[in-house]
């Protein structure tokens, strides 16, 4: 799988592609700490989404309009970008890859945790 990695195949060196939480979960599993099986949707999945939907130019144009001295300008641009991302369909190959990884878990219930690659500072 190109945009998915099981926790067991992740460690702290992968924080740039898996986020802090994903890298920490990989470290815990590899240290023998009991953690439920799981996987990380890598940052490359978002890159693939932006490529497929051709949103890079639209997002860049919106960001150029932001007045960094005005929090309302930033909030407005953020909301528009978020809605634009939400309104676009995920590429079929990503959907398939995520669903296959989910099916491989064999779990009826799962927890989904976000972790931006720069958010945790790990």
Secondary structure as the mmCIF struct_conf table of DSSP 4:
data_model
#
loop_
_struct_conf.conf_type_id
_struct_conf.id
_struct_conf.beg_label_comp_id
_struct_conf.beg_label_asym_id
_struct_conf.beg_label_seq_id
_struct_conf.end_label_comp_id
_struct_conf.end_label_asym_id
_struct_conf.end_label_seq_id
BEND BEND1 UNK A 3 UNK A 3
STRN STRN1 UNK A 4 UNK A 6
HELX_RH_3T_P HELX_RH_3T_P1 UNK A 7 UNK A 9
HELX_RH_3T_P HELX_RH_3T_P2 UNK A 12 UNK A 14
HELX_RH_AL_P HELX_RH_AL_P1 UNK A 15 UNK A 30
TURN_TY1_P TURN_TY1_P1 UNK A 31 UNK A 32
STRN STRN2 UNK A 39 UNK A 41
HELX_RH_AL_P HELX_RH_AL_P2 UNK A 43 UNK A 53
TURN_TY1_P TURN_TY1_P2 UNK A 54 UNK A 54
HELX_RH_AL_P HELX_RH_AL_P3 UNK A 56 UNK A 64
TURN_TY1_P TURN_TY1_P3 UNK A 65 UNK A 65
TURN_TY1_P TURN_TY1_P4 UNK A 68 UNK A 69
HELX_RH_AL_P HELX_RH_AL_P4 UNK A 71 UNK A 86
TURN_TY1_P TURN_TY1_P5 UNK A 87 UNK A 87
BEND BEND2 UNK A 88 UNK A 88
HELX_LH_PP_P HELX_LH_PP_P1 UNK A 89 UNK A 91
HELX_RH_AL_P HELX_RH_AL_P5 UNK A 92 UNK A 105
TURN_TY1_P TURN_TY1_P6 UNK A 106 UNK A 106
BEND BEND3 UNK A 108 UNK A 108
TURN_TY1_P TURN_TY1_P7 UNK A 117 UNK A 119
BEND BEND4 UNK A 120 UNK A 120
#
